[in-house]
Amino acid sequence: MIKHILKIMWNQRRSNGWIFAELLVVAAVLWMMVDTFWVDYRTYHAPLGFDIGNVWRFKLSNLDVKAPGYVPDSLYHSSDPEDLTQLMTQIRQNPEVEDVCVTFYSCPYSSGNSWREVKPVDGDTIYAAHMESFQMRNVTPEYFRLFRIRTVDGEPVYDKVVGRHNVIVITPEMAEGFYHGAPDIVGRRVYHGGHDLSSEIAAVSTSIRTNEYERPEASYFQCLEGETYNSTISSFGASSAEFCVRMKRSYTQNEMNLFLDGMGERLRVNNLYVYGITPISSFREQQLSWKEREANNKMSLMAFMLVNVFFGIIGTFWLRMQNRKGEIGLRMALGAHRITLEHYMYTEGLCLLVLTLPLLVIFAFNMAYMDQLDSYRQPLTFMRFLMTFSFTYLLMGAMICIGVWFPVRKAIRLAPAEALHYE
């Protein structure tokens, strides 16, 4: 049957040629749209590497010299690191609190932008020189427990770093760049901030992404413990810390306000105090708002183009079937069964579509060669091409079947003598 259809299509190549060209152009455009959607979807739903559920950021400040209860320097007997540690302890003691941590420009969705030059002591320094610098996250060990960050082996990172001084945690991207899959990465040392400071690698975490629309990048965590903790807080100031608290259950904004009222004086240590709270989810909404608007605009444009493609293909095959009523009537007069005739028309349309596949594959590889596809967020894998091509041709096949179905169903129900009037 296929051979017979191909022979008839060749004999009608003048009219079929234009339909073939239309299908080829539409398939190319639709495949580009599907590939863009594939990249966005896969990137958005990939693991972030952390969990922000029930996490709140407490806003810190220092009392004004004129404020009631202000502690003057003459009566001050503690340092900023000691005040911040004491505040963490007081809040952690509340039974409704699960965990507390402190970061500096490293909280998820905070748009932190701290970068530092990093070089391995015994790794690939060419990669480090090419990258120039890497994003650094200054965090206390509790950060890994609070945001539930794990190693590539699935173990809690917190257990690897707690109680250890001058250690860092690197992401798999940095580990691959420095050591190219070598075993026993943990325990090696890297220079950061020049050759004056070196730290030991305590763990390799899972990939960490800044948000749902970005791919994971090579970065590392500087664990604030001991002297590193003291020097960092003394440098930035305790009130500049990103003070994160995970509650044991979900709280509304009003419930958290009542929680703060109940804490009373425990939200203050000397001149350092908590003056407000914001859920981390709010920072996420703020950071992703413009990206989501951009994504919605892209989806609207894709939907508009898809509707045009839909009606264009359906209209083409509808008109084609309408003009072939005479042929359908002649076949019925010669004894063709209605179901066989209907299958024949479907197969003919789908054969035209399949013939576009080799040219579309050439087009796709040409677009990949010219770097016109998004290979930054998602790699150009066989699975990517297989899924996007499959979805494209399933979608176009469904459109062709819809365009053939109604006029053919209407034509085969005509009496042969009436259908022959169109011949």
Secondary structure, DSSP 8 states (H G I E B T S, - for coil): -HHHHHHHHHHTHHHHHHHHHHHHHHHHHHHHHHHHHHHHHHHHTS--S---TTEEEEEEEE--TTSTT---GGG--S-HHHHHHHHHHHHHTSTTEEEEEEEES-STTS----EE-EEESSS-HHHHHHH--EEEEEE-THHHHHTT-BBTTS-BSHHHHTT-SSEEEE-HHHHHHHHTT-S--TT-EEEESSTT-EEEEEEEB----SSTTS----EEEEE--THHHHHHHHHH-GGGSEEEEEESS---HHHHHHHHHHHGGGGEETTEEEEEEEEHHHHHHHHHHHHHHHHHHHHHHHHHHHHHHHHHHHHHHHHHHHTTHHHHHHHHHTT--HHHHHHHHHHHHHHHHHTTHHHHHHHHHHHHHTT-S-TTTS---HHHHHHHHHHHHHHHHHHHHHHHHHHHHHHHTS-HHHHGGG-
